[in-house]
Amino acid sequence: MSDAASIHRDTVDWSGENPGMYLKEKDDGPFVTLVSFFRVVLSPYGRGHALVLLEAPLLDTSLPEAWNVCVTDNDALARWLVTDFVTHFGAFSGATALRSMRYVPLTGSEASGDQRDSYMEWVKGDDIEVTLAWRELGEPFMVTLPPRQSPTGRHDLSSVFVEAGGISAHVNGRELRGRPTVRDFVGRRSSTAFLAFSETWIRG
């Protein structure tokens, strides 16, 4: 086997971080809260943050009925991420809330903690403040997926994942519904609450 270095010649669509929480009230029930947070450092639309929060994934509406929102400081980037990536994530399949999700300006974002114990994201926007925490963190593991296995079917995907056994999630001080459950992820039983670092999507 060659140990020579190589350069990937295809297009890097975006790179950054993408922690998530896909929460259920019962293991065999529907997802009741979906969270996907993007901290993008490189993309065709530049840098930016986007918090996709669906507190009622099957409700085809947004505010004031439900916090089905995307909080972002780069609207073009956020809409591209939702259209070209989030809609292909398995947990978001059938999430009709994406159709009417409102885009809310982000006014602040901060990460704290680390992957050894607990990790937190704080996001603030117009009339919304979200605090997310991932706890009981496992050992990091690297995943590399070819297009036939990646969510979009068009990208090579690589990322460092850290699973979380416990979480807390609040919007404006109110706890969001659900808890992490177990999913099959690249042939292993994995938590639906996770950190994803150094995530890179390469389009062939």
C-alpha positions as CSV (number, residue, x, y, z in Angstrom):
1,M,0.0,0.0,0.0
2,S,1.4,3.4,-1.0
3,D,2.0,5.9,1.8
4,A,2.5,8.8,-0.7
5,A,0.6,12.0,0.0
6,S,-2.2,13.0,-2.4
7,I,-4.3,16.1,-3.1
8,H,-8.1,15.8,-3.6
9,R,-8.9,17.4,-6.9
10,D,-12.6,17.8,-6.5
11,T,-14.5,20.8,-5.2
12,V,-14.7,21.5,-1.4
13,D,-18.2,22.7,-0.9
14,W,-17.9,23.5,2.8
15,S,-15.9,22.8,5.8
16,G,-16.5,23.5,9.5
17,E,-18.4,22.1,12.5
18,N,-21.9,20.5,12.6
19,P,-23.0,19.2,16.0
20,G,-26.5,17.9,16.2
21,M,-29.3,16.6,18.5
22,Y,-32.0,14.4,17.1
23,L,-34.4,13.8,20.0
24,K,-37.3,11.4,20.6
25,E,-39.6,10.8,23.6
26,K,-39.8,7.1,22.8
27,D,-37.2,5.0,21.0
28,D,-39.8,3.8,18.4
29,G,-41.5,7.2,18.1
30,P,-41.0,10.2,15.8
31,F,-38.3,12.8,16.3
32,V,-39.8,15.6,18.5
33,T,-36.9,18.0,18.4
34,L,-34.2,18.4,15.7
35,V,-31.1,20.5,16.0
36,S,-28.3,21.0,13.5
37,F,-25.8,23.7,14.2
38,F,-23.3,24.8,11.5
39,R,-20.1,26.8,12.1
40,V,-18.8,27.1,8.5
41,V,-15.3,28.4,7.9
42,L,-15.2,27.8,4.1
43,S,-17.9,27.7,1.5
44,P,-19.0,29.4,-1.8
45,Y,-21.0,31.8,0.4
46,G,-18.2,32.6,2.8
47,R,-18.1,32.0,6.6
48,G,-21.1,31.9,8.9
49,H,-23.3,30.2,11.4
50,A,-26.7,28.6,11.1
51,L,-28.7,27.0,13.8
52,V,-31.5,24.9,12.3
53,L,-34.0,24.3,15.2
54,L,-37.2,22.4,14.7
55,E,-39.2,22.0,18.0
56,A,-42.1,20.6,16.0
57,P,-40.6,18.9,13.0
58,L,-43.9,17.6,11.6
59,L,-45.7,21.0,12.0
60,D,-45.7,22.8,8.7
61,T,-45.5,26.3,10.3
62,S,-43.1,28.5,12.2
63,L,-43.5,31.5,14.6
64,P,-45.6,32.2,16.6
65,E,-46.9,28.6,16.8
66,A,-43.5,26.9,17.1
67,W,-39.8,27.6,17.2
68,N,-39.2,26.1,13.7
69,V,-36.4,28.5,12.8
70,C,-33.0,28.9,11.3
71,V,-30.9,31.5,13.2
72,T,-28.1,32.7,11.0
73,D,-25.6,35.5,10.3
74,N,-25.3,34.5,6.6
75,D,-28.7,34.1,5.0
76,A,-27.5,32.9,1.6
77,L,-25.2,30.3,3.3
78,A,-28.0,29.1,5.6
79,R,-30.5,28.7,2.8
80,W,-28.0,26.7,0.7
81,L,-27.1,24.5,3.7
82,V,-30.8,23.7,4.3
83,T,-31.6,23.1,0.6
84,D,-28.5,21.1,-0.4
85,F,-27.6,19.3,2.9
86,V,-30.1,19.4,5.8
87,T,-33.0,18.1,3.6
88,H,-30.9,15.0,2.9
89,F,-30.0,14.3,6.6
90,G,-31.9,11.1,7.6
91,A,-33.5,12.5,10.7
92,F,-34.9,15.4,8.8
93,S,-36.7,13.2,6.2
94,G,-40.4,14.0,6.4
95,A,-39.7,17.2,8.5
96,T,-42.4,19.3,6.9
97,A,-41.4,22.2,9.2
98,L,-38.4,22.9,6.9
99,R,-40.9,24.2,4.3
100,S,-42.1,27.1,6.4
101,M,-39.1,27.5,8.7
102,R,-38.4,31.2,9.4
103,Y,-34.9,32.6,9.0
104,V,-34.0,34.8,12.0
105,P,-30.9,37.1,12.2
106,L,-28.2,35.8,14.5
107,T,-26.8,38.4,16.9
108,G,-24.4,36.2,19.0
109,S,-22.8,32.8,19.1
110,E,-20.3,31.2,21.5
111,A,-18.9,27.7,22.1
112,S,-17.5,26.5,25.4
113,G,-16.3,23.4,27.1
114,D,-14.4,20.7,25.2
115,Q,-14.8,17.2,23.9
116,R,-13.4,15.4,27.0
117,D,-16.3,16.2,29.3
118,S,-19.0,18.5,28.1
119,Y,-19.5,20.9,25.2
120,M,-21.9,23.8,24.8
121,E,-23.2,26.1,22.1
122,W,-25.0,29.4,22.9
123,V,-26.9,31.1,20.0
124,K,-28.8,34.4,20.2
125,G,-31.0,36.0,17.6
126,D,-34.0,38.3,17.4
127,D,-36.3,37.3,20.3
128,I,-34.6,33.9,20.7
129,E,-31.8,32.6,22.9
130,V,-30.8,28.9,22.6
131,T,-28.4,27.0,24.9
132,L,-27.3,23.5,23.9
133,A,-25.1,21.1,25.9
134,W,-23.7,17.7,25.0
135,R,-22.6,15.6,28.0
136,E,-21.3,12.1,28.8
137,L,-19.0,12.3,25.8
138,G,-17.4,9.3,24.2
139,E,-14.1,8.8,22.4
140,P,-13.6,10.7,19.1
141,F,-13.8,8.6,15.9
142,M,-13.1,9.5,12.3
143,V,-15.6,8.8,9.6
144,T,-15.0,9.0,5.8
145,L,-17.9,8.3,3.5
146,P,-17.8,8.0,-0.3
147,P,-20.7,9.6,-2.2
148,R,-22.8,6.4,-2.4
149,Q,-22.9,6.4,1.5
150,S,-23.0,10.1,2.2
151,P,-26.4,11.8,2.9
152,T,-26.4,13.8,-0.3
153,G,-25.2,11.0,-2.6
154,R,-23.0,13.5,-4.3
155,H,-20.2,14.2,-1.8
156,D,-17.3,12.6,-0.1
157,L,-17.7,13.3,3.6
158,S,-15.1,13.3,6.3
159,S,-15.6,14.3,9.9
160,V,-14.5,13.6,13.5
161,F,-17.5,12.5,15.6
162,V,-17.9,12.5,19.4
163,E,-21.1,10.9,20.7
164,A,-23.1,12.3,23.7
165,G,-24.9,10.1,26.2
166,G,-26.8,13.1,27.6
167,I,-27.9,16.6,26.6
168,S,-29.7,19.7,27.6
169,A,-31.4,22.0,25.2
170,H,-33.3,25.2,26.0
171,V,-35.0,28.0,24.0
172,N,-35.6,31.2,25.9
173,G,-35.2,29.2,29.1
174,R,-37.7,26.5,28.2
175,E,-36.5,23.0,27.9
176,L,-37.0,21.4,24.5
177,R,-38.6,18.0,24.3
178,G,-37.0,14.6,23.9
179,R,-33.8,12.7,24.6
180,P,-31.1,11.1,22.5
181,T,-31.7,7.6,21.2
182,V,-29.7,5.1,19.3
183,R,-29.2,4.9,15.5
184,D,-27.3,2.8,13.1
185,F,-24.4,4.9,11.8
186,V,-21.8,3.5,9.4
187,G,-22.4,0.0,10.9
188,R,-22.2,1.0,14.6
189,R,-24.8,1.8,17.2
190,S,-24.5,5.5,17.7
191,S,-26.2,8.2,19.7
192,T,-28.4,10.7,17.9
193,A,-26.7,13.5,19.9
194,F,-23.2,14.2,18.7
195,L,-20.4,16.6,18.0
196,A,-19.0,16.8,14.5
197,F,-15.6,18.6,14.1
198,S,-13.5,19.2,11.0
199,E,-16.5,18.2,8.8
200,T,-15.7,18.6,5.1
201,W,-18.0,17.9,2.1
202,I,-16.2,17.4,-1.2
203,R,-18.3,17.3,-4.4
204,G,-17.0,15.2,-7.3
